[in-house]
Amino acid sequence: MERLWAPWRMSYVGAADRTDGCLFCDALASSDDRKVLVLLRRPLAFLILNAFPYASGHLMAALTRHVGTVGKATPAELGLTMALVQTALRALDRAYRPDGYNVGINQGRVAGAGVEGHLHIHVVPRWNGDTNFMPVFGDVRVLPESLDATYDRLSAALASDEHHG
């Protein structure tokens, strides 16, 4: 039997049934954006890296207010969150040059929401041929870059976006 060790997954497994607090609200309350992976803050929404990404560069645009459904969000919150999705796509284009994207909301546990109470939009860069046997047979994803390197790369790309309007 072959083994692929992924000890970092234990923190994900351990957090799966987390009931105390909200990871998005906790990140917003932190004064260390790098530590909590917050890339960009705006008054009604923010960008944060996914700590357990499907692909390098997987990030989320989340509302600042703790609200769990599209129906409970205000048009202004939804508008600024989508504007941050656009900002994220530009930064990802510069930093990674992916061939495409998955962009979406998982609303409700049955729809795949890992955090049901705080609305967020996933932005996942995709490349031709990026799906292989690992996730199908082993439920494993191989990521070629650390979260620290991803944070640095996207921070630079977002700073570039700020300078280019």
C-alpha positions in Angstrom: 0.0 0.0 0.0 1.3 3.4 -1.0 0.8 6.4 1.4 0.7 10.1 0.6 1.2 11.9 3.9 -0.7 15.2 4.3 -0.4 16.1 8.0 -1.8 19.6 7.3 -5.2 18.0 6.7 -5.6 17.2 10.4 -6.4 20.8 11.2 -9.1 20.6 8.5 -10.5 17.4 9.9 -10.3 18.8 13.4 -12.2 21.9 12.4 -14.9 20.1 10.4 -17.4 20.1 13.3 -16.3 23.5 14.7 -19.3 25.2 16.4 -17.6 28.1 18.2 -17.4 31.3 16.3 -17.2 32.0 12.6 -13.9 31.7 10.7 -14.8 34.8 8.6 -15.8 36.9 11.6 -12.7 35.7 13.4 -10.5 36.6 10.5 -12.1 40.1 10.3 -11.4 40.6 14.0 -7.7 39.8 13.6 -5.1 42.5 13.3 -2.8 40.1 11.4 -4.2 39.8 7.9 -1.3 37.6 6.7 -1.8 35.1 9.6 -5.6 34.8 8.9 -5.1 35.0 5.1 -7.1 38.1 4.5 -5.9 39.7 1.2 -8.1 42.7 0.9 -10.6 44.5 3.1 -13.5 46.7 1.9 -16.3 48.2 4.0 -18.9 45.6 3.1 -16.8 42.7 1.8 -13.3 41.2 1.8 -11.0 38.7 0.1 -9.5 35.8 2.0 -7.5 32.8 0.9 -9.1 29.4 1.4 -7.0 27.6 4.1 -7.9 24.3 2.5 -7.8 25.1 -1.2 -9.0 23.0 -4.1 -6.2 24.6 -6.2 -3.4 27.2 -5.7 -5.0 30.6 -5.6 -8.4 29.4 -4.3 -9.8 32.4 -2.5 -13.2 33.7 -1.4 -15.0 37.0 -1.5 -17.1 37.2 1.7 -19.5 39.7 3.1 -18.2 41.6 6.1 -21.6 41.3 7.9 -22.4 37.8 9.3 -25.3 36.8 7.1 -25.8 33.3 5.7 -28.0 33.7 2.5 -28.2 35.7 -0.6 -31.7 36.6 0.3 -30.6 38.2 3.6 -27.8 40.2 2.0 -28.3 43.7 0.8 -27.9 44.7 -2.8 -24.9 46.8 -1.8 -23.3 43.9 0.0 -23.8 41.6 -3.0 -22.6 44.3 -5.4 -19.4 44.9 -3.6 -18.8 41.2 -3.0 -19.1 40.6 -6.8 -16.8 43.6 -7.5 -14.2 41.8 -5.3 -14.7 38.7 -7.3 -13.8 40.7 -10.4 -10.8 42.1 -8.5 -9.8 38.6 -7.6 -10.1 37.3 -11.2 -7.8 40.1 -12.4 -5.2 39.4 -9.7 -5.4 35.6 -10.4 -5.0 36.3 -14.2 -1.8 38.2 -13.5 -0.4 35.9 -10.9 -1.3 32.5 -12.3 -2.7 32.8 -15.8 -5.3 30.0 -15.4 -7.3 28.6 -18.3 -10.6 29.2 -16.5 -12.4 29.5 -13.2 -15.0 28.0 -11.0 -16.9 30.9 -9.3 -19.8 30.0 -7.0 -21.8 30.1 -3.8 -22.7 27.0 -1.8 -25.7 28.0 0.2 -26.7 25.4 2.8 -25.0 22.3 4.0 -26.7 20.1 1.4 -25.2 22.4 -1.3 -21.7 21.9 0.0 -21.4 25.0 2.3 -18.6 24.4 4.8 -19.6 27.6 6.6 -23.3 28.0 6.4 -23.8 31.2 8.5 -21.5 33.6 6.6 -22.1 34.1 2.9 -19.0 33.8 0.7 -18.2 33.3 -3.0 -15.5 30.8 -4.0 -13.1 31.7 -6.8 -11.1 28.7 -7.9 -8.6 29.0 -10.8 -8.5 26.0 -13.2 -6.0 24.8 -15.7 -6.3 22.4 -18.7 -5.4 19.0 -17.4 -5.6 19.9 -13.7 -7.9 17.1 -12.9 -6.2 13.7 -12.5 -6.6 10.4 -10.7 -5.6 11.8 -7.2 -9.0 13.4 -6.3 -11.0 10.7 -8.0 -9.3 7.6 -6.4 -7.5 9.0 -3.4 -9.6 12.0 -2.4 -6.3 13.9 -2.4 -5.4 17.2 -4.0 -1.8 17.9 -4.8 -1.0 21.6 -4.5 2.3 22.9 -5.9 2.5 26.0 -3.7 2.4 26.9 0.0 -0.3 29.2 1.3 2.4 31.7 2.2 3.7 31.8 -1.3 0.1 32.1 -2.6 -0.6 35.0 -0.2 2.6 36.8 -1.4 1.8 36.3 -5.1 -1.8 37.4 -4.8 -1.0 40.4 -2.5 1.4 41.7 -5.2 -1.1 41.1 -7.9 -3.8 42.9 -5.9 -1.5 45.8 -5.2 -0.9 46.0 -9.0 -4.6 46.1 -9.5 -5.0 49.0 -7.1 -2.4 51.0 -9.1 -4.1 50.3 -12.4 -7.5 51.3 -11.3 
